[in-house]
Amino acid sequence: MQDVLRSLNFLPPDTTLVTKIVSLIQYTYAHTDSLATSEEPLRKLVSTFVASKLALLSGPSFDCLMAEGGDFAVDVMSQTRREVSTLKRKVEELERSESDTDSDGGVL
């Protein structure tokens, strides 16, 4: 799954691409079931990609899809929370590292 996500990261954002991604999302969620005990693999792939590219996926088709709510919106928010938590943890680690450097008399 990580290889697919890395490949998708090189896609340039444009209106046509956003429309195609919305179609992929709609197809995925229409043809897969949510799993109560674990994430359905294709849904996880799609929602992880969207969460990582949220700032680039703008436009009427994507906005309408998000406005519908449902499983997709919940999955994207879950993935987004994970990404934010990871980033927050990394920032805290950097701040601790800088603080340790300062207290050791190091120069920033």
Beta strands, then each sheet from edge to edge (+ up, - down):
end
